[in-house]
């Protein structure tokens, strides 16, 4: 990875963004909620998170929507709980593009529902930049 890309990645993850608030409910309440809303779908509670709004052209946006997705990608510095034990507590995680984003804290991809806990951020970046440093 080039120095420029690394510095850009660090700035993207550590730099300021638009503050957002995830859920403030207890983990047990959130687990019951996600089980009720998304039965049989794996879920992951995360904190210290950033939602990246992928910068796309109008044509690219149409392709993203045609694929049933939203131009949003999640990065979280800290996994609190993963229902499938794919991640250990304290691991970081980056999602694929969202298929839905509900109530400001339920970030759904094809395979997983990420439950956003506590404060986080929203930032814009190109897809190339988002995936270049992971």
Secondary structure by P-SEA (a helix, b strand, c coil): ccaaaaaaaaaaacccccccccccccaaaaaaaaaaacccbbbbbbcbbbbbcccccaaaaaaaaaaccccbbbbbccccccccccccccbbbbbccccccccccbbbcccbbbbbccccbbbbbccccccccc
